[in-house]
Amino acid sequence: MYMTDDARGNLYAVALRSIRQAGGQTEYFSRIYRFDTQGNVELLPRDQNMDVWVSCISVDEAGREIVFATSDYAPGRARRYAHNIYALETGTAKELWHADIPTIAPYERTNMRFGPEISPDAGAVAGISSDGRAFFFAGTGQLQWTRSLSHPQKVQGIYVNATGLHVRHLGEYVAFTTGNTYNRANWQLSTPVEHPQSNNVFLFDRTGHLVKRRKMGGMLEHMATSRNELAVAVGRNIRSKDPGVHGLALLSVPELDLLDMLPTDGPCVALATNADATRLIAM
């Protein structure tokens, strides 16, 4: 479902499976795989699947530490992997630390569908929850600060929120993104308004100071770094449905000025950089 690598050539992948039971409840099973350059496979955790949704993983450059977040869209059941964020040592699968994030109304559980992201030197971990809160941890797991980027708002009797999406470290800065506005009661239903913090890039320094914010107009599907620049894939805005926002945008750091924009015929959903970060590929 998701793959990444470290500077030593090891490849990491996370697999996710869900089972819908006859009674209507859904069970999740996740597992992380580490492939070395000889093709040997290491399982994380060692002896069992995780009983939660894990869709993204992040590893430091040295390949010594891997971090991931959990989601549970069927809350109320006891889970073995009940914490929100885990950090594991890759060589031993030993748990280095975990973190729990308080739940806020109207949600029943804190979920992180994407992220978190570990810095290349493993000195910091940043993440963003689906309810729109950004978190910054020291590399040893202590919470340094949190910021509310998109607080759920009740409008005409329903809660609307711009979902928290992706995180990227850029040296002394860290970037977070929010996505489209969703109806808390049912994400497939329309909302009366667009949340003002939807589809934004937020740039903070490592002390938690907001440096700049930029609204991109469409769903921020993916982020990548290219030297001192930030590339974002801009997809569909479910309210405006404006195809003119689709494309690959290149932003300066820390100004978040638009340096270049490559329009795409449809929503831009992913991007990648080459090995030396001199070229960008959009999809």
VENGI-V472097 format. One record per pair of residues at least 24 apart in sequence whose C-alpha atoms are under 10 Angstrom apart, sorted by sequence separation. I is the first residue (numbers start at 1). J is the second residue. If there is no record, write none. Layout:
I_J, I_J
This chain:
10_34, 11_35, 12_36, 27_51, 28_52, 29_53, 30_54, 31_55, 32_56, 64_88, 65_89, 66_90, 107_131, 159_183, 160_184, 176_200, 177_201, 178_202, 217_241, 218_242, 226_250, 228_252, 229_253, 230_254, 243_267, 10_35, 11_36, 27_52, 28_53, 29_54, 30_55, 32_57, 64_89, 65_90, 84_109, 106_131, 158_183, 159_184, 160_185, 176_201, 177_202, 217_242, 218_243, 223_248, 225_250, 226_251, 227_252, 228_253, 229_254, 9_35, 10_36, 11_37, 27_53, 28_54, 63_89, 64_90, 65_91, 84_110, 85_111, 105_131, 158_184, 159_185, 161_187, 175_201, 176_202, 177_203, 217_243, 218_244, 219_245, 220_246, 222_248, 223_249, 224_250, 225_251, 226_252, 227_253, 228_254, 229_255, 230_256, 9_36, 10_37, 51_78, 52_79, 63_90, 64_91, 66_93, 83_110, 84_111, 85_112, 104_131, 149_176, 158_185, 159_186, 160_187, 175_202, 176_203, 217_244, 218_245, 219_246, 223_250, 229_256, 231_258, 8_36, 9_37, 10_38, 11_39, 51_79, 52_80, 53_81, 59_87, 63_91, 64_92, 65_93, 67_95, 84_112, 101_129, 103_131, 149_177, 150_178, 158_186, 174_202, 175_203, 176_204, 217_245, 218_246, 220_248, 225_253, 229_257, 230_258, 231_259, 3_32, 5_34, 8_37, 9_38, 10_39, 12_41, 14_43, 34_63, 50_79, 51_80, 52_81, 58_87, 59_88, 65_94, 66_95, 67_96, 69_98, 104_133, 131_160, 132_161, 149_178, 150_179, 152_181, 154_183, 174_203, 175_204, 201_230, 216_245, 217_246, 218_247, 230_259, 231_260, 232_261, 233_262, 234_263, 235_264, 2_32, 3_33, 4_34, 5_35, 10_40, 11_41, 12_42, 13_43, 14_44, 50_80, 51_81, 52_82, 57_87, 59_89, 65_95, 66_96, 67_97, 68_98, 69_99, 85_115, 86_116, 131_161, 132_162, 133_163, 134_164, 152_182, 154_184, 160_190, 161_191, 173_203, 174_204, 175_205, 216_246, 229_259, 231_261, 234_264, 236_266, 237_267, 250_280, 3_34, 5_36, 12_43, 50_81, 51_82, 52_83, 59_90, 65_96, 67_98, 85_116, 87_118, 130_161, 131_162, 132_163, 133_164, 134_165, 150_181, 152_183, 153_184, 160_191, 173_204, 174_205, 201_232, 233_264, 235_266, 236_267, 12_44, 49_81, 50_82, 76_108, 101_133, 130_162, 131_163, 132_164, 133_165, 134_166, 135_167, 152_184, 159_191, 160_192, 162_194, 163_195, 172_204, 173_205, 174_206, 234_266, 235_267, 236_268, 248_280, 16_49, 18_51, 75_108, 76_109, 130_163, 131_164, 132_165, 134_167, 158_191, 160_193, 161_194, 162_195, 170_203, 172_205, 173_206, 216_249, 234_267, 235_268, 236_269, 248_281, 249_282, 15_49, 16_50, 17_51, 18_52, 32_66, 74_108, 75_109, 101_135, 129_163, 130_164, 131_165, 158_192, 160_194, 161_195, 162_196, 163_197, 164_198, 165_199, 167_201, 169_203, 170_204, 171_205, 172_206, 173_207, 174_208, 233_267, 234_268, 235_269, 248_282, 16_51, 17_52, 18_53, 73_108, 74_109, 75_110, 128_163, 129_164, 130_165, 156_191, 160_195, 161_196, 162_197, 163_198, 164_199, 166_201, 167_202, 168_203, 169_204, 170_205, 171_206, 172_207, 173_208, 175_210, 199_234, 233_268, 234_269, 235_270, 247_282, 248_283, 16_52, 17_53, 32_68, 72_108, 73_109, 128_164, 129_165, 130_166, 155_191, 156_192, 161_197, 162_198, 163_199, 164_200, 165_201, 167_203, 169_205, 170_206, 173_209, 174_210, 175_211, 177_213, 199_235, 232_268, 233_269, 234_270, 247_283, 16_53, 17_54, 72_109, 73_110, 127_164, 128_165, 129_166, 155_192, 156_193, 161_198, 162_199, 169_206, 173_210, 174_211, 175_212, 176_213, 177_214, 178_215, 179_216, 180_217, 199_236, 214_251, 232_269, 233_270, 15_53, 16_54, 71_109, 72_110, 73_111, 87_125, 99_137, 127_165, 128_166, 136_174, 155_193, 162_200, 173_211, 175_213, 177_215, 178_216, 179_217, 180_218, 181_219, 199_237, 232_270, 233_271, 15_54, 16_55, 71_110, 72_111, 127_166, 128_167, 177_216, 179_218, 180_219, 198_237, 232_271, 233_272, 14_54, 15_55, 16_56, 30_70, 70_110, 71_111, 72_112, 85_125, 126_166, 127_167, 155_195, 178_218, 179_219, 180_220, 231_271, 232_272, 14_55, 15_56, 70_111, 71_112, 72_113, 126_167, 127_168, 134_175, 135_176, 178_219, 179_220, 212_253, 213_254, 214_255, 231_272, 13_55, 14_56, 69_111, 70_112, 71_113, 85_127, 97_139, 98_140, 99_141, 101_143, 125_167, 126_168, 134_176, 153_195, 177_219, 178_220, 179_221, 211_253, 212_254, 213_255, 214_256, 216_258, 231_273, 13_56, 14_57, 28_71, 45_88, 69_112, 70_113, 71_114, 96_139, 97_140, 98_141, 99_142, 100_143, 125_168, 126_169, 133_176, 134_177, 152_195, 177_220, 178_221, 194_237, 211_254, 212_255, 213_256, 214_257, 13_57, 28_72, 44_88, 68_112, 69_113, 70_114, 96_140, 97_141, 98_142, 99_143, 125_169, 132_176, 151_195, 177_221, 194_238, 211_255, 212_256, 214_258, 12_57, 13_58, 27_72, 28_73, 44_89, 45_90, 68_113, 69_114, 70_115, 84_129, 96_141, 97_142, 107_152, 124_169, 132_177, 133_178, 150_195, 177_222, 194_239, 211_256, 212_257, 12_58, 26_72, 27_73, 28_74, 44_90, 46_92, 47_93, 68_114, 69_115, 70_116, 105_151, 106_152, 132_178, 150_196, 151_197, 177_223, 193_239, 194_240, 221_267, 222_268, 223_269, 224_270, 226_272, 12_59, 26_73, 27_74, 43_90, 44_91, 45_92, 46_93, 68_115, 69_116, 104_151, 105_152, 106_153, 127_174, 131_178, 132_179, 150_197, 176_223, 191_238, 192_239, 220_267, 221_268, 222_269, 223_270, 224_271, 225_272, 226_273, 11_59, 25_73, 26_74, 42_90, 44_92, 45_93, 46_94, 67_115, 68_116, 69_117, 104_152, 106_154, 126_174, 127_175, 128_176, 130_178, 149_197, 150_198, 175_223, 190_238, 191_239, 219_267, 220_268, 221_269, 222_270, 223_271, 224_272, 225_273, 226_274, 229_277, 25_74, 26_75, 42_91, 43_92, 44_93, 45_94, 67_116, 68_117, 115_164, 116_165, 117_166, 118_167, 119_168, 120_169, 125_174, 126_175, 127_176, 128_177, 129_178, 130_179, 149_198, 190_239, 205_254, 218_267, 219_268, 220_269, 221_270, 222_271, 223_272, 224_273, 227_276, 231_280, 233_282, 24_74, 25_75, 27_77, 42_92, 43_93, 44_94, 45_95, 67_117, 68_118, 113_163, 114_164, 115_165, 116_166, 117_167, 118_168, 119_169, 120_170, 126_176, 128_178, 150_200, 201_251, 203_253, 204_254, 218_268, 219_269, 220_270, 221_271, 222_272, 226_276, 227_277, 232_282, 233_283, 12_63, 42_93, 66_117, 67_118, 112_163, 113_164, 114_165, 115_166, 116_167, 117_168, 118_169, 119_170, 120_171, 149_200, 203_254, 226_277, 227_278, 231_282, 2_54, 3_55, 4_56, 5_57, 6_58, 7_59, 9_61, 10_62, 11_63, 66_118, 87_139, 112_164, 113_165, 114_166, 115_167, 116_168, 117_169, 119_171, 149_201, 203_255, 225_277, 226_278, 1_54, 2_55, 3_56, 4_57, 5_58, 6_59, 7_60, 8_61, 9_62, 10_63, 65_118, 87_140, 106_159, 111_164, 112_165, 113_166, 114_167, 115_168, 131_184, 149_202, 203_256, 224_277, 226_279, 1_55, 2_56, 3_57, 4_58, 5_59, 6_60, 7_61, 8_62, 9_63, 12_66, 14_68, 87_141, 105_159, 112_166, 165_219, 166_220, 170_224, 202_256, 226_280, 1_56, 2_57, 3_58, 4_59, 5_60, 6_61, 7_62, 8_63, 67_122, 86_141, 119_174, 165_220, 166_221, 167_222, 168_223, 169_224, 170_225, 175_230, 177_232, 179_234, 180_235, 201_256, 225_280, 2_58, 5_61, 6_62, 7_63, 34_90, 56_112, 65_121, 66_122, 85_141, 163_219, 165_221, 166_222, 167_223, 168_224, 169_225, 170_226, 171_227, 179_235, 180_236, 181_237, 182_238, 224_280, 6_63, 34_91, 55_112, 56_113, 57_114, 58_115, 60_117, 61_118, 63_120, 65_122, 117_174, 147_204, 162_219, 165_222, 166_223, 167_224, 168_225, 170_227, 171_228, 179_236, 180_237, 181_238, 182_239, 5_63, 6_64, 53_111, 54_112, 55_113, 56_114, 57_115, 58_116, 59_117, 60_118, 61_119, 62_120, 63_121, 64_122, 67_125, 69_127, 71_129, 165_223, 166_224, 170_228, 179_237, 180_238, 181_239, 53_112, 54_113, 55_114, 56_115, 57_116, 58_117, 59_118, 60_119, 61_120, 62_121, 63_122, 68_127, 69_128, 71_130, 170_229, 180_239, 53_113, 54_114, 55_115, 56_116, 57_117, 58_118, 59_119, 60_120, 61_121, 62_122, 69_129, 170_230, 222_282, 54_115, 56_117, 57_118, 58_119, 59_120, 60_121, 61_122, 145_206, 147_208, 169_230, 58_120, 59_121, 60_122, 144_206, 145_207, 146_208, 147_209, 168_230, 59_122, 60_123, 144_207, 145_208, 147_210, 60_124, 144_208, 145_209, 60_125, 132_197, 132_198, 58_125, 134_202, 137_206, 136_206, 136_207, 136_208, 135_208, 65_139, 134_208, 107_184, 106_184, 175_253, 106_185, 175_254, 126_206, 173_253, 174_254, 173_254, 124_206, 172_254, 170_253, 170_254, 7_120, 6_120
